[in-house]
Amino acid sequence: MKVMMDTGANRSFISIKALDLFYNKQFINKSHSRIILADGYTSLFVFGTMNLFIMMDDMSTSIKALFVKELCVNCILGMDFIHKYKLIINAEEQIVSISDNYKCITLKFNINKGDIRYPVRLINNVRIPPKRTVTVPVSVELSSAKVLFRPCFKLQQRLPIFMLNSSLTIHHHTSSISFHNPTTYSCLLPKGIILGTTTIPTLFFKRNSIIDHRSVNNNITNLTRHIDNSERQDRVETLLN
């Protein structure tokens, strides 16, 4: 199952596709609602909540996730998971530290040869005048990234327009795409239509076989710095080590 960590998401989510494979419906706490993503346009229908149990190497983790119909991946772990397990992401050394009340483990990033595709949707209804180029806002299920863009082949076959972007810069789940209409008549595009997909390399974690003890000790010190009682702080550091 593909899981994405998203610092732009306050809550964790799991899709119906993942539940069909791994969970019995009796574990779902049903409560219907709709939430709006950070772009202010994209909405997700929430069927309920459920407790997820995820193994991070030899550490068992859990989080209460919102159960939704469709996601760009099977599961998104948001800031609720990141705060609960005090995740420290070291992009330079390509490692992530995960801590609970009993121990701290370090996992290493590993580049996956596959990729995940994210649909790019039109935010508003758009009319493109003849012989004109217009730039329009779009929404993507990513909080922020620089990604490659691939136009929808069927859409380009159906409409005589050109999409001029080969890459997108996404900020707060939104970006922009330029269209050119070479014809002598206007073209109309409806709100919510999928214009194409973006792709980025995916990451997965593996246990770091060569442990940087200095980095681990620094992380443990940062995690226990708030403890006022020195004796209690020493006991916690001993447990984490």
Secondary structure as a PSIPRED ss2 file (coil, helix, strand):
# PSIPRED VFORMAT (PSIPRED V4.0)

   1 M C   1.000  0.000  0.000
   2 K C   1.000  0.000  0.000
   3 V E   0.000  0.000  1.000
   4 M E   0.000  0.000  1.000
   5 M E   0.000  0.000  1.000
   6 D C   1.000  0.000  0.000
   7 T C   1.000  0.000  0.000
   8 G C   1.000  0.000  0.000
   9 A C   1.000  0.000  0.000
  10 N C   1.000  0.000  0.000
  11 R C   1.000  0.000  0.000
  12 S C   1.000  0.000  0.000
  13 F E   0.000  0.000  1.000
  14 I E   0.000  0.000  1.000
  15 S E   0.000  0.000  1.000
  16 I H   0.000  1.000  0.000
  17 K H   0.000  1.000  0.000
  18 A H   0.000  1.000  0.000
  19 L H   0.000  1.000  0.000
  20 D H   0.000  1.000  0.000
  21 L H   0.000  1.000  0.000
  22 F H   0.000  1.000  0.000
  23 Y C   1.000  0.000  0.000
  24 N C   1.000  0.000  0.000
  25 K H   0.000  1.000  0.000
  26 Q H   0.000  1.000  0.000
  27 F H   0.000  1.000  0.000
  28 I C   1.000  0.000  0.000
  29 N E   0.000  0.000  1.000
  30 K E   0.000  0.000  1.000
  31 S E   0.000  0.000  1.000
  32 H E   0.000  0.000  1.000
  33 S E   0.000  0.000  1.000
  34 R E   0.000  0.000  1.000
  35 I E   0.000  0.000  1.000
  36 I E   0.000  0.000  1.000
  37 L C   1.000  0.000  0.000
  38 A C   1.000  0.000  0.000
  39 D C   1.000  0.000  0.000
  40 G C   1.000  0.000  0.000
  41 Y C   1.000  0.000  0.000
  42 T C   1.000  0.000  0.000
  43 S E   0.000  0.000  1.000
  44 L E   0.000  0.000  1.000
  45 F E   0.000  0.000  1.000
  46 V E   0.000  0.000  1.000
  47 F E   0.000  0.000  1.000
  48 G E   0.000  0.000  1.000
  49 T E   0.000  0.000  1.000
  50 M E   0.000  0.000  1.000
  51 N E   0.000  0.000  1.000
  52 L E   0.000  0.000  1.000
  53 F E   0.000  0.000  1.000
  54 I E   0.000  0.000  1.000
  55 M E   0.000  0.000  1.000
  56 M E   0.000  0.000  1.000
  57 D C   1.000  0.000  0.000
  58 D C   1.000  0.000  0.000
  59 M E   0.000  0.000  1.000
  60 S E   0.000  0.000  1.000
  61 T E   0.000  0.000  1.000
  62 S E   0.000  0.000  1.000
  63 I E   0.000  0.000  1.000
  64 K E   0.000  0.000  1.000
  65 A E   0.000  0.000  1.000
  66 L E   0.000  0.000  1.000
  67 F E   0.000  0.000  1.000
  68 V E   0.000  0.000  1.000
  69 K C   1.000  0.000  0.000
  70 E C   1.000  0.000  0.000
  71 L C   1.000  0.000  0.000
  72 C C   1.000  0.000  0.000
  73 V C   1.000  0.000  0.000
  74 N C   1.000  0.000  0.000
  75 C E   0.000  0.000  1.000
  76 I E   0.000  0.000  1.000
  77 L E   0.000  0.000  1.000
  78 G C   1.000  0.000  0.000
  79 M H   0.000  1.000  0.000
  80 D H   0.000  1.000  0.000
  81 F H   0.000  1.000  0.000
  82 I H   0.000  1.000  0.000
  83 H H   0.000  1.000  0.000
  84 K H   0.000  1.000  0.000
  85 Y C   1.000  0.000  0.000
  86 K C   1.000  0.000  0.000
  87 L C   1.000  0.000  0.000
  88 I E   0.000  0.000  1.000
  89 I E   0.000  0.000  1.000
  90 N E   0.000  0.000  1.000
  91 A C   1.000  0.000  0.000
  92 E C   1.000  0.000  0.000
  93 E C   1.000  0.000  0.000
  94 Q C   1.000  0.000  0.000
  95 I E   0.000  0.000  1.000
  96 V E   0.000  0.000  1.000
  97 S E   0.000  0.000  1.000
  98 I E   0.000  0.000  1.000
  99 S E   0.000  0.000  1.000
 100 D C   1.000  0.000  0.000
 101 N C   1.000  0.000  0.000
 102 Y C   1.000  0.000  0.000
 103 K C   1.000  0.000  0.000
 104 C E   0.000  0.000  1.000
 105 I E   0.000  0.000  1.000
 106 T E   0.000  0.000  1.000
 107 L E   0.000  0.000  1.000
 108 K E   0.000  0.000  1.000
 109 F E   0.000  0.000  1.000
 110 N E   0.000  0.000  1.000
 111 I E   0.000  0.000  1.000
 112 N E   0.000  0.000  1.000
 113 K E   0.000  0.000  1.000
 114 G E   0.000  0.000  1.000
 115 D E   0.000  0.000  1.000
 116 I E   0.000  0.000  1.000
 117 R E   0.000  0.000  1.000
 118 Y E   0.000  0.000  1.000
 119 P E   0.000  0.000  1.000
 120 V E   0.000  0.000  1.000
 121 R E   0.000  0.000  1.000
 122 L E   0.000  0.000  1.000
 123 I C   1.000  0.000  0.000
 124 N C   1.000  0.000  0.000
 125 N C   1.000  0.000  0.000
 126 V E   0.000  0.000  1.000
 127 R E   0.000  0.000  1.000
 128 I E   0.000  0.000  1.000
 129 P C   1.000  0.000  0.000
 130 P C   1.000  0.000  0.000
 131 K C   1.000  0.000  0.000
 132 R E   0.000  0.000  1.000
 133 T E   0.000  0.000  1.000
 134 V E   0.000  0.000  1.000
 135 T E   0.000  0.000  1.000
 136 V E   0.000  0.000  1.000
 137 P E   0.000  0.000  1.000
 138 V E   0.000  0.000  1.000
 139 S E   0.000  0.000  1.000
 140 V E   0.000  0.000  1.000
 141 E C   1.000  0.000  0.000
 142 L C   1.000  0.000  0.000
 143 S C   1.000  0.000  0.000
 144 S E   0.000  0.000  1.000
 145 A E   0.000  0.000  1.000
 146 K E   0.000  0.000  1.000
 147 V E   0.000  0.000  1.000
 148 L E   0.000  0.000  1.000
 149 F E   0.000  0.000  1.000
 150 R E   0.000  0.000  1.000
 151 P E   0.000  0.000  1.000
 152 C C   1.000  0.000  0.000
 153 F H   0.000  1.000  0.000
 154 K H   0.000  1.000  0.000
 155 L H   0.000  1.000  0.000
 156 Q H   0.000  1.000  0.000
 157 Q H   0.000  1.000  0.000
 158 R H   0.000  1.000  0.000
 159 L C   1.000  0.000  0.000
 160 P C   1.000  0.000  0.000
 161 I C   1.000  0.000  0.000
 162 F E   0.000  0.000  1.000
 163 M E   0.000  0.000  1.000
 164 L C   1.000  0.000  0.000
 165 N C   1.000  0.000  0.000
 166 S C   1.000  0.000  0.000
 167 S E   0.000  0.000  1.000
 168 L E   0.000  0.000  1.000
 169 T E   0.000  0.000  1.000
 170 I E   0.000  0.000  1.000
 171 H E   0.000  0.000  1.000
 172 H C   1.000  0.000  0.000
 173 H C   1.000  0.000  0.000
 174 T E   0.000  0.000  1.000
 175 S E   0.000  0.000  1.000
 176 S E   0.000  0.000  1.000
 177 I E   0.000  0.000  1.000
 178 S E   0.000  0.000  1.000
 179 F E   0.000  0.000  1.000
 180 H E   0.000  0.000  1.000
 181 N E   0.000  0.000  1.000
 182 P C   1.000  0.000  0.000
 183 T C   1.000  0.000  0.000
 184 T C   1.000  0.000  0.000
 185 Y C   1.000  0.000  0.000
 186 S C   1.000  0.000  0.000
 187 C E   0.000  0.000  1.000
 188 L E   0.000  0.000  1.000
 189 L E   0.000  0.000  1.000
 190 P C   1.000  0.000  0.000
 191 K C   1.000  0.000  0.000
 192 G C   1.000  0.000  0.000
 193 I C   1.000  0.000  0.000
 194 I E   0.000  0.000  1.000
 195 L E   0.000  0.000  1.000
 196 G E   0.000  0.000  1.000
 197 T E   0.000  0.000  1.000
 198 T E   0.000  0.000  1.000
 199 T E   0.000  0.000  1.000
 200 I E   0.000  0.000  1.000
 201 P E   0.000  0.000  1.000
 202 T E   0.000  0.000  1.000
 203 L E   0.000  0.000  1.000
 204 F E   0.000  0.000  1.000
 205 F E   0.000  0.000  1.000
 206 K E   0.000  0.000  1.000
 207 R E   0.000  0.000  1.000
 208 N C   1.000  0.000  0.000
 209 S C   1.000  0.000  0.000
 210 I C   1.000  0.000  0.000
 211 I C   1.000  0.000  0.000
 212 D C   1.000  0.000  0.000
 213 H H   0.000  1.000  0.000
 214 R H   0.000  1.000  0.000
 215 S H   0.000  1.000  0.000
 216 V H   0.000  1.000  0.000
 217 N H   0.000  1.000  0.000
 218 N H   0.000  1.000  0.000
 219 N H   0.000  1.000  0.000
 220 I H   0.000  1.000  0.000
 221 T H   0.000  1.000  0.000
 222 N H   0.000  1.000  0.000
 223 L H   0.000  1.000  0.000
 224 T H   0.000  1.000  0.000
 225 R C   1.000  0.000  0.000
 226 H C   1.000  0.000  0.000
 227 I C   1.000  0.000  0.000
 228 D C   1.000  0.000  0.000
 229 N C   1.000  0.000  0.000
 230 S H   0.000  1.000  0.000
 231 E H   0.000  1.000  0.000
 232 R H   0.000  1.000  0.000
 233 Q H   0.000  1.000  0.000
 234 D H   0.000  1.000  0.000
 235 R H   0.000  1.000  0.000
 236 V H   0.000  1.000  0.000
 237 E H   0.000  1.000  0.000
 238 T H   0.000  1.000  0.000
 239 L H   0.000  1.000  0.000
 240 L H   0.000  1.000  0.000
 241 N C   1.000  0.000  0.000
